[in-house]
């Protein structure tokens, strides 16, 4: 736990050191928005797992993640066949006021399969959130919000779900596991920081998942408190294209039965995003750094396709 907190402290310190120079611009490029217009904010490529903090109007995205998981060898030393996993996500977020206040929701579903068995599609619980931020026209933004994942999927459906699909979701995208956690309600407070410096972009989200039992049935959730850290580094070699690398850490602060050396799990996600005033599609990968969650698999890899769009009744002719 101390190592995880130290990593977060060092990351926060590095971002704080950069805040003092956030207003600087790369000499070969200057934004075309009017820095004296308080309603104008720079549009930026969204990280694979995070939103553009100051996007215009209504932002919609449909995401599909295709993963291949290699399970651990069985007792006889034989390696099982790889397991295919598909995770879908629908997300919408709208501006409530002046690109400062936002309201969003997301819905996920997943399906896992192997050569021996085929699991049914698992419907996740929806998530709703609200967030607010302060932002400057030069690209500096920071704020926070709160998300809630209520247990809306009936328990009868949970009992029919094959456990391997949910286990694979937790392995490939551990930050999304509250959607599939069953009869619990999850509170997800978070803080956001973003810096745009010319063609470079840094964005950080630090969140905590607090899991509460919805019904006192004598069971104990696998994880009762989890830290989520998402750090994104982006670069735009040309105006319509965003290149980036997202680093994520999920750390189990309070998790019954989890060994100390298995509390942290890391992943990297390189990405490409095309930027236009309306359509913003993206492709990214997900790869484990060090070992997968709980050592439950030998390895995995995933490809994530995102089709995003900004529904603005009066879109600008250019966002650069």
N, C-alpha and C positions, 0 to 999 in steps of 0.2 A: 504493500500500500504506500509505503514511504517513497519507493521508486516512482510509482505512478504520480504522486503529488509533486515530486521533484521535477518530473518531465513537464507537467502542466505549468509549474512555476517558471521554468526556464523558457517555455514557449510564450507565456504571457509577458515575461521580461523582454524577450526579443521584439514582440509586437509593440510594447510600450516605447522601446528605443526608437522604433521606426515612426511613431506618431509625430515626432518633432519635425520630420522632413516630408510628411505626407503631402504638403502643398506643392512640393517641387515637381516639375514636369521634365520629361526627357527633352533635351533641346531640339531634337529633330521632329518633334510632334507636339501639337497643342490641340486641346479639345475645341470643337466648334460651337459648343453650347455657350450661352451668355452667362458669365459668372455673376452678373448682377441681378439675374432673374431668379427669385427664390423658388419658383415652381419648376425650374429645370434641374434635373439630376442626371448624371451620366449613366447610361445603360451599360451594364457589364455582363460578360459571360458568366452564367451561373455555374457553380461547381456541380459535379455529378450528383451529390447527395443534399445540396443546400440550395436555397433560392437566391436569386438576385435580390439583394436587400432593398433596393429602391426601384423595383420594376414599376412600369406604368400599368394602370387599369387592371384588367383581369388576366392572370397568368394561368394557363392550363398546360398540363403535361400528362402524356401517357407513356409509361415506362415498362419495358419487358427485360427481365434478366434471365439469361440462359447460363446455367452452371453445370459443371461436371465435377463430381466429388469422388475421390478414391478412398474408400473405407479402409480401416486398419485390417491387418491380417487376422484371420480367425485363430482359434486355439491350436489348430493343426499347422499354422504357419502359411496357409494358403491365402492369397490376396483375393478378395471378392471382386466382382465386376464393378466398374465405375457406375455411379448413380447419377442419373440426369435429373435436374431440378429446374423448374420454371417458376418465376415470381413476377407477377404483374402488379402495377401500381398506377392508380389514377389520382392526380393531385390538382387542386384548384386553390388559388389564393387571389383575393381581391383587395384593392386599395379602399380603405374607408375614408381617409382624409389626407389630401396633400402629400401623398407618398411618404407618410409618417406612421400611419396606423394601418394594420393589415389583419385580415381574417382569412383563415385557410382550413381546408379539410383534405383528408387522404383516405383511400380505401385500397386494401391489398388482398390478393389471393395467390395461392401457390399450388404447385403440383409436382410430385416427385415420382420417379419410376426407376426400375432396374430390370434386368433380364428375368428375374424371378417373380417380380410382383409389380403391379401398377396401382398406385395410390389414387384415391379420389382427389378432386380439387378441394383445397382447404380455404375457406373464406375467413379472412381476418376481421378483427374488430376495427371500426373506423377510428380515425383520429381527427380531432378538431383543435385548432390553436388560434391564439391571437398574439400579436407582437406589435411593439412600437419602437421607434428609433429616432435618434438625432442624426442628421446627415448634412454634410457640407457639399457645395457644388463642385468642390475640387476632388471629391471621391472618398473622403473620410466619413465613415458611418459606424455608429455603435448603438446598441440597444438590447432588448431582450423580450421574452414572452413566456407563455405557458401553454402547453399542450395537454390534452386529456384523452386517454384511450378508454372508453367505457366498455363493459362486457355486454355487447348487444347481440352477439351470435348465440343462439340457444344452446344450452348445455347438451341437449340430445344430439345436435350436430357435432359438438366437440367429441362426444363419445364415439361417433362414427369415423372421425378423422383418423387416418393412419398416422402413427407417431413419427414415421421416418420422414415424411414431408416437412413437418414442423421442426424436426431436429436439423434437417438440411437447411431450412431457412435461417435458423439460429446460427448455423455454422458459416453460411455464406454472407449473411447480412445481420450480424448480431444486434446492430442498432435498431433493427425493425422487429425484433422478437416480441415486444409488447403487443403488437397487433395479433399475435397468435398464442398469447399466454393463457387463454381460457377465462375462467370466472374470477378475474381480478380487474381492478381499475388502476390505471397507471397515470400518475401526474408527472409531466415532463417539463419542468422549468429550464430555461436556457438563456444564455447571453450571446450576442453576436458582435463581431468587430470586423470591419473591412477597410482596407487601404488601397486606393488606386494611385499609382505613381507613374504617369505617362502610360506606357503600354504594359506595365506590370501591375499585377493585382494579388493581394494577400487577403484571405478571409478565414476567420476562425469562428467556430461555434463550440461552446462548452455547455454541456447540459447534464442533468441528473434525472434518472428515472427512479421514481419512488412507487413501489408496487404495494397496493393494499388489497386484501381479500374482499371481494364483493359480498360473499356469503361465508359465514363462519362454519365451515363444514369439517373442521379438524385438520385440513390439509395445510401445508406450508409451501408458498411459492418457491420455485428454484432460486430466484434472485429477488431480493427485497429492496436493494438499492444499487444502482449502477451509474457509473460516470461515463459520459460520451464526449469524446473530443474529435472534432473534424477540422483539419487545417488544410487549406487549399492555396496553391501557388499557381498563378496563371500568367500567360503572356500572349499578346496579340501581335503576331508578326506582320499581319495585314489587318485592315479594319474589320472585315467580316468574319475573321477566323480567330477563335480562342483555343489556345493550347494550355493544358493544365495538368497538375498532379495533385491528387487529394490523398492525405495521410489520415488514417483514422485509428483511434484507440478506444476500445471498450474495456472498462475496468470495473470489476465486481467488488464494490466496497463492502457490502453486507450480503453474503451469499452462503447459506447453510450448506455444508458438505463440500465446498470448493477449496482445494488446497491453495496455499499462498502463492506457489509458483505457477498456478494456472489462472490467476485472477485477471491478468491482462492479455488482451488479444489485439493484434495489429493487422492492418491491411493497407495496401496501396492501390490507387485507382487513377491511372493515366486517362486523359480524355481529350476529345476534339469536339468543339461546338461551333456551329455556323450561326452567325448573328445577322439578322435582318430586322426591319421594323416590326414584322408580324411573326414569321416562322423562325424558330431557333432549335433545330434538331441537333442531337448530340450522340456520340458513341463513346463508350468508356469500357474499361476492363476492371476486374477486381481480383487481386492476388494476395495471398496471405504473406505476411512478413513474420519470420520466425515460424511458429507452429500454429495450426488451426485451433479453434476454440476447444478447450479442455482436452486437447490431443485426441479428439473423437474421430479424426480422419488423418490419413497420411498427407493428403494435399487436396487442393481444389483450384479451379479457375472459373471465371465467369465473364461473360460479355453482356453489357448493358446498353440497350438501345432506347433513346428518349426522343419523343416527338413533342416539342414544346411550342407554344404559340402565345402571343400577347394580344388579347382582344381589346383594342383601343379604338373607340369610334372616330377618333381624330388622330391617327398615327402620324408621326413626323415623317418627312420625306427622307430624312437620314438620321441615324442615331450615333454618328461618329463626329 
